[in-house]
Amino acid sequence: MICRSSQQGQRLDVAGLNQILVLVDRSETRLTEVGLNTWRKGLEGPPHSHEAKEQIFYVTAGSGVVVVGRARYPVKPGSLVYVPPRVVHQTIVTGEEPLTYLLFNAFLDASKEGHASFAEHIEQVKLLRKQQAETQKADVAGASASLSSDHPGKHVPEADGGPRSGSGALLLDRSETCRSEVARLVCLAGGHVEAVTDPVAERTLYVLKGGGQLALGDETAELHPGDVAFIPWHTPHRLIATQSDLVCLCFSTRVADAVAV
């Protein structure tokens, strides 16, 4: 189990365009990576695409527009956007402050883009991203022009809203993606949610509000708003709410078809 505050982690600078705080590194998982991505005020980010991963953005601060294919989605805190593989996308900051979102990467295969860590990946692409931002074109030297599509992905304007009961809400289904899924989980104060072991997916929890605990076997971690907890695949776990309702986003990455079971 990995449990970290969203203020802890290695900070990566991407050519002065944005900074990524690494929360769960690809070196620690099978097919998952999580960071907190902050784009500077006034930025029209680099149009680009990814051949070997799909992405999910959950906005925590600021406002702007996320372009996915031909779609343009206005975003603010609470917005969630799914970006399919091979689709050109772009982040544009329109507000009076930087735009920050939780960045969830689900890799399509075990090579993880051929990079052993998030830091190694950023080192390889940062100058390319700078050139894409300066030209406002995804098709620059070193980037494949074939990686483009008009697929609009998916936009959930208020992913943090929803039920005030013990049931959650499915926000992004695996039928809509290659490998990932997102659900909102609600555990009422004083209660618990038994999460049955998932034989095919690893999970990442992001705490939206409330407080509680995550129990995996003999391990127990305290959960607070902004915390990220990573649960390996095939691992039983339990969410426990303490003084108030515990509300989390649960990101799942299907791994069974990419590893020996």
Contacts in CASP RR format, 6 or more apart in sequence:
PFRMAT RR
TARGET T0000
AUTHOR 0000-0000-0000
METHOD contacts of the structure
MODEL  1
MICRSSQQGQRLDVAGLNQILVLVDRSETRLTEVGLNTWRKGLEGPPHSH
EAKEQIFYVTAGSGVVVVGRARYPVKPGSLVYVPPRVVHQTIVTGEEPLT
YLLFNAFLDASKEGHASFAEHIEQVKLLRKQQAETQKADVAGASASLSSD
HPGKHVPEADGGPRSGSGALLLDRSETCRSEVARLVCLAGGHVEAVTDPV
AERTLYVLKGGGQLALGDETAELHPGDVAFIPWHTPHRLIATQSDLVCLC
FSTRVADAVAV
1 214 0 8 1.000
1 216 0 8 1.000
1 219 0 8 1.000
1 221 0 8 1.000
1 229 0 8 1.000
1 230 0 8 1.000
1 231 0 8 1.000
1 232 0 8 1.000
1 235 0 8 1.000
1 237 0 8 1.000
2 24 0 8 1.000
2 28 0 8 1.000
2 228 0 8 1.000
2 229 0 8 1.000
2 230 0 8 1.000
3 214 0 8 1.000
3 221 0 8 1.000
3 222 0 8 1.000
3 223 0 8 1.000
3 227 0 8 1.000
3 228 0 8 1.000
3 229 0 8 1.000
3 230 0 8 1.000
4 23 0 8 1.000
4 24 0 8 1.000
4 227 0 8 1.000
4 228 0 8 1.000
4 229 0 8 1.000
5 224 0 8 1.000
5 226 0 8 1.000
5 227 0 8 1.000
5 228 0 8 1.000
6 21 0 8 1.000
6 23 0 8 1.000
6 36 0 8 1.000
6 60 0 8 1.000
6 102 0 8 1.000
6 206 0 8 1.000
6 226 0 8 1.000
6 227 0 8 1.000
6 228 0 8 1.000
7 21 0 8 1.000
8 21 0 8 1.000
8 23 0 8 1.000
9 21 0 8 1.000
9 22 0 8 1.000
9 23 0 8 1.000
10 21 0 8 1.000
10 22 0 8 1.000
10 25 0 8 1.000
10 118 0 8 1.000
10 119 0 8 1.000
11 19 0 8 1.000
11 20 0 8 1.000
11 21 0 8 1.000
11 22 0 8 1.000
12 19 0 8 1.000
12 20 0 8 1.000
12 21 0 8 1.000
12 22 0 8 1.000
12 118 0 8 1.000
12 119 0 8 1.000
12 122 0 8 1.000
13 19 0 8 1.000
13 126 0 8 1.000
14 20 0 8 1.000
14 122 0 8 1.000
14 125 0 8 1.000
14 126 0 8 1.000
14 129 0 8 1.000
15 126 0 8 1.000
15 127 0 8 1.000
15 129 0 8 1.000
15 130 0 8 1.000
15 133 0 8 1.000
16 40 0 8 1.000
16 130 0 8 1.000
17 39 0 8 1.000
17 40 0 8 1.000
17 43 0 8 1.000
17 45 0 8 1.000
17 46 0 8 1.000
17 129 0 8 1.000
17 130 0 8 1.000
17 133 0 8 1.000
18 37 0 8 1.000
18 38 0 8 1.000
18 39 0 8 1.000
18 40 0 8 1.000
18 43 0 8 1.000
18 45 0 8 1.000
18 91 0 8 1.000
19 37 0 8 1.000
19 38 0 8 1.000
20 35 0 8 1.000
20 36 0 8 1.000
20 37 0 8 1.000
20 38 0 8 1.000
20 103 0 8 1.000
20 118 0 8 1.000
20 122 0 8 1.000
21 35 0 8 1.000
21 36 0 8 1.000
21 37 0 8 1.000
21 38 0 8 1.000
22 34 0 8 1.000
22 35 0 8 1.000
22 118 0 8 1.000
22 119 0 8 1.000
23 34 0 8 1.000
23 35 0 8 1.000
23 36 0 8 1.000
23 228 0 8 1.000
24 32 0 8 1.000
24 33 0 8 1.000
24 34 0 8 1.000
24 35 0 8 1.000
24 204 0 8 1.000
24 228 0 8 1.000
24 230 0 8 1.000
25 33 0 8 1.000
25 117 0 8 1.000
25 118 0 8 1.000
26 32 0 8 1.000
26 33 0 8 1.000
26 105 0 8 1.000
26 107 0 8 1.000
26 112 0 8 1.000
26 115 0 8 1.000
26 116 0 8 1.000
26 117 0 8 1.000
26 118 0 8 1.000
26 121 0 8 1.000
27 116 0 8 1.000
27 117 0 8 1.000
28 230 0 8 1.000
29 202 0 8 1.000
29 230 0 8 1.000
29 232 0 8 1.000
29 253 0 8 1.000
30 110 0 8 1.000
30 202 0 8 1.000
30 232 0 8 1.000
30 233 0 8 1.000
30 253 0 8 1.000
30 255 0 8 1.000
30 258 0 8 1.000
30 259 0 8 1.000
31 106 0 8 1.000
31 107 0 8 1.000
31 108 0 8 1.000
31 109 0 8 1.000
31 110 0 8 1.000
31 112 0 8 1.000
31 179 0 8 1.000
31 202 0 8 1.000
31 253 0 8 1.000
31 254 0 8 1.000
31 255 0 8 1.000
31 258 0 8 1.000
32 104 0 8 1.000
32 105 0 8 1.000
32 106 0 8 1.000
32 107 0 8 1.000
32 202 0 8 1.000
32 204 0 8 1.000
32 230 0 8 1.000
32 251 0 8 1.000
32 253 0 8 1.000
33 104 0 8 1.000
33 105 0 8 1.000
33 107 0 8 1.000
33 112 0 8 1.000
33 118 0 8 1.000
34 102 0 8 1.000
34 103 0 8 1.000
34 104 0 8 1.000
34 105 0 8 1.000
34 204 0 8 1.000
34 228 0 8 1.000
34 230 0 8 1.000
34 251 0 8 1.000
35 102 0 8 1.000
35 103 0 8 1.000
35 104 0 8 1.000
35 118 0 8 1.000
36 60 0 8 1.000
36 100 0 8 1.000
36 101 0 8 1.000
36 102 0 8 1.000
36 103 0 8 1.000
37 57 0 8 1.000
37 100 0 8 1.000
37 101 0 8 1.000
37 102 0 8 1.000
37 103 0 8 1.000
38 98 0 8 1.000
38 99 0 8 1.000
38 100 0 8 1.000
39 45 0 8 1.000
39 91 0 8 1.000
39 93 0 8 1.000
39 98 0 8 1.000
39 99 0 8 1.000
39 100 0 8 1.000
40 93 0 8 1.000
40 98 0 8 1.000
41 93 0 8 1.000
41 95 0 8 1.000
41 96 0 8 1.000
41 97 0 8 1.000
41 98 0 8 1.000
42 93 0 8 1.000
42 94 0 8 1.000
42 95 0 8 1.000
43 91 0 8 1.000
43 92 0 8 1.000
43 93 0 8 1.000
43 133 0 8 1.000
44 90 0 8 1.000
44 92 0 8 1.000
44 93 0 8 1.000
44 133 0 8 1.000
44 136 0 8 1.000
45 90 0 8 1.000
45 91 0 8 1.000
45 92 0 8 1.000
45 93 0 8 1.000
45 132 0 8 1.000
45 133 0 8 1.000
46 90 0 8 1.000
46 128 0 8 1.000
46 129 0 8 1.000
46 130 0 8 1.000
46 131 0 8 1.000
46 132 0 8 1.000
46 133 0 8 1.000
46 138 0 8 1.000
47 67 0 8 1.000
47 88 0 8 1.000
47 89 0 8 1.000
47 90 0 8 1.000
47 132 0 8 1.000
47 136 0 8 1.000
47 137 0 8 1.000
47 138 0 8 1.000
48 88 0 8 1.000
48 89 0 8 1.000
48 90 0 8 1.000
48 128 0 8 1.000
48 129 0 8 1.000
48 132 0 8 1.000
48 138 0 8 1.000
48 143 0 8 1.000
49 85 0 8 1.000
49 86 0 8 1.000
49 87 0 8 1.000
49 88 0 8 1.000
49 89 0 8 1.000
49 138 0 8 1.000
49 143 0 8 1.000
49 147 0 8 1.000
49 148 0 8 1.000
49 149 0 8 1.000
50 83 0 8 1.000
50 85 0 8 1.000
50 86 0 8 1.000
50 113 0 8 1.000
50 147 0 8 1.000
51 85 0 8 1.000
51 86 0 8 1.000
51 144 0 8 1.000
51 147 0 8 1.000
52 85 0 8 1.000
52 107 0 8 1.000
52 108 0 8 1.000
52 109 0 8 1.000
52 111 0 8 1.000
52 112 0 8 1.000
52 113 0 8 1.000
53 85 0 8 1.000
53 105 0 8 1.000
53 106 0 8 1.000
53 107 0 8 1.000
53 108 0 8 1.000
53 112 0 8 1.000
53 113 0 8 1.000
54 82 0 8 1.000
54 83 0 8 1.000
54 84 0 8 1.000
54 85 0 8 1.000
54 105 0 8 1.000
54 106 0 8 1.000
54 108 0 8 1.000
54 177 0 8 1.000
54 178 0 8 1.000
54 179 0 8 1.000
54 180 0 8 1.000
55 82 0 8 1.000
55 83 0 8 1.000
55 89 0 8 1.000
55 103 0 8 1.000
55 104 0 8 1.000
55 105 0 8 1.000
55 106 0 8 1.000
56 80 0 8 1.000
56 81 0 8 1.000
56 82 0 8 1.000
56 83 0 8 1.000
56 103 0 8 1.000
56 104 0 8 1.000
56 106 0 8 1.000
56 172 0 8 1.000
56 180 0 8 1.000
56 182 0 8 1.000
56 251 0 8 1.000
57 66 0 8 1.000
57 75 0 8 1.000
57 79 0 8 1.000
57 80 0 8 1.000
57 81 0 8 1.000
57 83 0 8 1.000
57 91 0 8 1.000
57 101 0 8 1.000
57 102 0 8 1.000
57 103 0 8 1.000
57 104 0 8 1.000
58 78 0 8 1.000
58 79 0 8 1.000
58 80 0 8 1.000
58 101 0 8 1.000
58 102 0 8 1.000
58 104 0 8 1.000
58 159 0 8 1.000
58 206 0 8 1.000
58 249 0 8 1.000
59 75 0 8 1.000
59 76 0 8 1.000
59 77 0 8 1.000
59 78 0 8 1.000
59 79 0 8 1.000
59 80 0 8 1.000
59 99 0 8 1.000
59 100 0 8 1.000
59 101 0 8 1.000
60 77 0 8 1.000
60 78 0 8 1.000
60 100 0 8 1.000
60 101 0 8 1.000
60 102 0 8 1.000
61 77 0 8 1.000
61 97 0 8 1.000
61 98 0 8 1.000
61 99 0 8 1.000
61 100 0 8 1.000
62 76 0 8 1.000
62 77 0 8 1.000
62 93 0 8 1.000
62 95 0 8 1.000
62 97 0 8 1.000
62 98 0 8 1.000
62 99 0 8 1.000
62 100 0 8 1.000
63 74 0 8 1.000
63 75 0 8 1.000
63 76 0 8 1.000
63 93 0 8 1.000
63 94 0 8 1.000
63 95 0 8 1.000
63 99 0 8 1.000
64 74 0 8 1.000
64 75 0 8 1.000
64 76 0 8 1.000
64 91 0 8 1.000
64 92 0 8 1.000
64 93 0 8 1.000
64 94 0 8 1.000
64 95 0 8 1.000
64 99 0 8 1.000
65 72 0 8 1.000
65 73 0 8 1.000
65 74 0 8 1.000
65 75 0 8 1.000
65 91 0 8 1.000
65 92 0 8 1.000
65 94 0 8 1.000
66 72 0 8 1.000
66 73 0 8 1.000
66 75 0 8 1.000
66 81 0 8 1.000
66 83 0 8 1.000
66 89 0 8 1.000
66 90 0 8 1.000
66 91 0 8 1.000
66 92 0 8 1.000
66 155 0 8 1.000
67 73 0 8 1.000
67 88 0 8 1.000
67 89 0 8 1.000
67 90 0 8 1.000
67 91 0 8 1.000
67 92 0 8 1.000
68 81 0 8 1.000
68 82 0 8 1.000
68 83 0 8 1.000
68 84 0 8 1.000
68 87 0 8 1.000
68 89 0 8 1.000
68 151 0 8 1.000
68 152 0 8 1.000
68 153 0 8 1.000
68 155 0 8 1.000
69 87 0 8 1.000
69 88 0 8 1.000
69 89 0 8 1.000
69 148 0 8 1.000
69 149 0 8 1.000
69 150 0 8 1.000
69 151 0 8 1.000
69 152 0 8 1.000
69 153 0 8 1.000
70 150 0 8 1.000
70 152 0 8 1.000
71 152 0 8 1.000
71 153 0 8 1.000
71 155 0 8 1.000
73 79 0 8 1.000
73 81 0 8 1.000
73 155 0 8 1.000
75 81 0 8 1.000
75 99 0 8 1.000
75 101 0 8 1.000
75 155 0 8 1.000
77 160 0 8 1.000
78 157 0 8 1.000
78 158 0 8 1.000
78 159 0 8 1.000
78 160 0 8 1.000
78 161 0 8 1.000
79 155 0 8 1.000
79 156 0 8 1.000
79 157 0 8 1.000
79 158 0 8 1.000
79 159 0 8 1.000
80 155 0 8 1.000
80 156 0 8 1.000
80 159 0 8 1.000
80 171 0 8 1.000
80 172 0 8 1.000
80 182 0 8 1.000
80 249 0 8 1.000
81 153 0 8 1.000
81 154 0 8 1.000
81 155 0 8 1.000
81 156 0 8 1.000
82 153 0 8 1.000
82 154 0 8 1.000
82 155 0 8 1.000
82 172 0 8 1.000
82 176 0 8 1.000
82 177 0 8 1.000
82 180 0 8 1.000
82 182 0 8 1.000
83 89 0 8 1.000
83 153 0 8 1.000
84 149 0 8 1.000
84 151 0 8 1.000
84 153 0 8 1.000
84 177 0 8 1.000
84 178 0 8 1.000
85 108 0 8 1.000
85 178 0 8 1.000
86 147 0 8 1.000
86 148 0 8 1.000
86 149 0 8 1.000
87 148 0 8 1.000
87 149 0 8 1.000
87 150 0 8 1.000
87 151 0 8 1.000
87 153 0 8 1.000
88 138 0 8 1.000
88 147 0 8 1.000
88 148 0 8 1.000
88 149 0 8 1.000
91 99 0 8 1.000
93 99 0 8 1.000
102 206 0 8 1.000
102 228 0 8 1.000
104 180 0 8 1.000
104 204 0 8 1.000
104 251 0 8 1.000
106 177 0 8 1.000
106 178 0 8 1.000
106 179 0 8 1.000
106 180 0 8 1.000
106 251 0 8 1.000
106 253 0 8 1.000
107 113 0 8 1.000
107 179 0 8 1.000
107 253 0 8 1.000
108 178 0 8 1.000
108 179 0 8 1.000
109 258 0 8 1.000
110 258 0 8 1.000
110 259 0 8 1.000
113 121 0 8 1.000
115 121 0 8 1.000
115 124 0 8 1.000
128 140 0 8 1.000
128 142 0 8 1.000
128 143 0 8 1.000
131 140 0 8 1.000
131 141 0 8 1.000
132 138 0 8 1.000
132 140 0 8 1.000
132 143 0 8 1.000
138 145 0 8 1.000
138 147 0 8 1.000
138 148 0 8 1.000
139 145 0 8 1.000
139 148 0 8 1.000
153 176 0 8 1.000
154 172 0 8 1.000
154 176 0 8 1.000
156 171 0 8 1.000
156 172 0 8 1.000
159 171 0 8 1.000
159 182 0 8 1.000
159 184 0 8 1.000
159 249 0 8 1.000
160 184 0 8 1.000
160 208 0 8 1.000
160 247 0 8 1.000
160 249 0 8 1.000
161 184 0 8 1.000
162 169 0 8 1.000
162 184 0 8 1.000
162 186 0 8 1.000
163 169 0 8 1.000
163 186 0 8 1.000
164 186 0 8 1.000
164 245 0 8 1.000
165 186 0 8 1.000
165 188 0 8 1.000
166 186 0 8 1.000
166 187 0 8 1.000
166 188 0 8 1.000
166 193 0 8 1.000
167 186 0 8 1.000
168 183 0 8 1.000
168 184 0 8 1.000
168 185 0 8 1.000
168 186 0 8 1.000
169 183 0 8 1.000
169 184 0 8 1.000
170 181 0 8 1.000
170 182 0 8 1.000
170 183 0 8 1.000
171 182 0 8 1.000
171 183 0 8 1.000
171 184 0 8 1.000
171 249 0 8 1.000
172 180 0 8 1.000
172 181 0 8 1.000
172 182 0 8 1.000
173 181 0 8 1.000
174 180 0 8 1.000
174 181 0 8 1.000
174 252 0 8 1.000
174 254 0 8 1.000
179 253 0 8 1.000
179 254 0 8 1.000
180 251 0 8 1.000
180 252 0 8 1.000
180 253 0 8 1.000
180 254 0 8 1.000
181 201 0 8 1.000
181 251 0 8 1.000
181 252 0 8 1.000
181 254 0 8 1.000
182 249 0 8 1.000
182 250 0 8 1.000
182 251 0 8 1.000
182 252 0 8 1.000
183 249 0 8 1.000
183 250 0 8 1.000
183 252 0 8 1.000
184 208 0 8 1.000
184 247 0 8 1.000
184 248 0 8 1.000
184 249 0 8 1.000
184 250 0 8 1.000
185 193 0 8 1.000
185 205 0 8 1.000
185 239 0 8 1.000
185 246 0 8 1.000
185 247 0 8 1.000
185 248 0 8 1.000
185 249 0 8 1.000
185 250 0 8 1.000
186 245 0 8 1.000
186 246 0 8 1.000
186 247 0 8 1.000
187 193 0 8 1.000
187 212 0 8 1.000
187 239 0 8 1.000
187 240 0 8 1.000
187 241 0 8 1.000
187 245 0 8 1.000
187 246 0 8 1.000
187 247 0 8 1.000
187 248 0 8 1.000
188 241 0 8 1.000
188 245 0 8 1.000
189 241 0 8 1.000
189 242 0 8 1.000
189 243 0 8 1.000
189 244 0 8 1.000
189 245 0 8 1.000
189 246 0 8 1.000
190 240 0 8 1.000
190 241 0 8 1.000
190 242 0 8 1.000
191 240 0 8 1.000
191 241 0 8 1.000
192 238 0 8 1.000
192 239 0 8 1.000
192 240 0 8 1.000
192 241 0 8 1.000
193 238 0 8 1.000
193 239 0 8 1.000
194 238 0 8 1.000
195 203 0 8 1.000
195 231 0 8 1.000
195 236 0 8 1.000
195 237 0 8 1.000
195 238 0 8 1.000
195 239 0 8 1.000
196 236 0 8 1.000
197 234 0 8 1.000
197 235 0 8 1.000
197 236 0 8 1.000
197 237 0 8 1.000
198 233 0 8 1.000
198 234 0 8 1.000
198 235 0 8 1.000
198 252 0 8 1.000
199 233 0 8 1.000
199 234 0 8 1.000
199 256 0 8 1.000
199 261 0 8 1.000
200 233 0 8 1.000
200 254 0 8 1.000
200 255 0 8 1.000
200 256 0 8 1.000
200 257 0 8 1.000
201 233 0 8 1.000
201 252 0 8 1.000
201 253 0 8 1.000
201 254 0 8 1.000
201 255 0 8 1.000
201 256 0 8 1.000
202 230 0 8 1.000
202 231 0 8 1.000
202 232 0 8 1.000
202 233 0 8 1.000
202 252 0 8 1.000
202 253 0 8 1.000
202 255 0 8 1.000
203 230 0 8 1.000
203 231 0 8 1.000
203 233 0 8 1.000
203 237 0 8 1.000
203 250 0 8 1.000
203 251 0 8 1.000
203 252 0 8 1.000
203 253 0 8 1.000
204 228 0 8 1.000
204 229 0 8 1.000
204 230 0 8 1.000
204 231 0 8 1.000
204 250 0 8 1.000
204 251 0 8 1.000
204 252 0 8 1.000
204 253 0 8 1.000
205 214 0 8 1.000
205 223 0 8 1.000
205 227 0 8 1.000
205 228 0 8 1.000
205 229 0 8 1.000
205 230 0 8 1.000
205 231 0 8 1.000
205 239 0 8 1.000
205 248 0 8 1.000
205 249 0 8 1.000
205 250 0 8 1.000
205 251 0 8 1.000
206 226 0 8 1.000
206 227 0 8 1.000
206 228 0 8 1.000
206 248 0 8 1.000
206 249 0 8 1.000
206 251 0 8 1.000
207 223 0 8 1.000
207 224 0 8 1.000
207 225 0 8 1.000
207 226 0 8 1.000
207 227 0 8 1.000
207 228 0 8 1.000
207 229 0 8 1.000
207 246 0 8 1.000
207 247 0 8 1.000
207 248 0 8 1.000
208 225 0 8 1.000
208 226 0 8 1.000
208 247 0 8 1.000
208 248 0 8 1.000
208 249 0 8 1.000
209 225 0 8 1.000
209 244 0 8 1.000
209 245 0 8 1.000
209 246 0 8 1.000
209 247 0 8 1.000
210 224 0 8 1.000
210 225 0 8 1.000
210 241 0 8 1.000
210 243 0 8 1.000
210 244 0 8 1.000
210 245 0 8 1.000
210 246 0 8 1.000
210 247 0 8 1.000
211 222 0 8 1.000
211 223 0 8 1.000
211 224 0 8 1.000
211 225 0 8 1.000
211 241 0 8 1.000
211 242 0 8 1.000
211 243 0 8 1.000
211 244 0 8 1.000
211 246 0 8 1.000
212 222 0 8 1.000
212 223 0 8 1.000
212 224 0 8 1.000
212 239 0 8 1.000
212 240 0 8 1.000
212 241 0 8 1.000
212 242 0 8 1.000
212 246 0 8 1.000
213 220 0 8 1.000
213 221 0 8 1.000
213 222 0 8 1.000
213 223 0 8 1.000
213 239 0 8 1.000
213 240 0 8 1.000
213 242 0 8 1.000
214 220 0 8 1.000
214 221 0 8 1.000
214 223 0 8 1.000
214 229 0 8 1.000
214 231 0 8 1.000
214 237 0 8 1.000
214 238 0 8 1.000
214 239 0 8 1.000
214 240 0 8 1.000
215 237 0 8 1.000
215 238 0 8 1.000
215 240 0 8 1.000
216 231 0 8 1.000
216 235 0 8 1.000
216 236 0 8 1.000
216 237 0 8 1.000
216 238 0 8 1.000
217 236 0 8 1.000
217 237 0 8 1.000
221 229 0 8 1.000
223 229 0 8 1.000
223 239 0 8 1.000
223 246 0 8 1.000
223 248 0 8 1.000
231 237 0 8 1.000
233 255 0 8 1.000
233 256 0 8 1.000
239 246 0 8 1.000
239 248 0 8 1.000
240 246 0 8 1.000
END
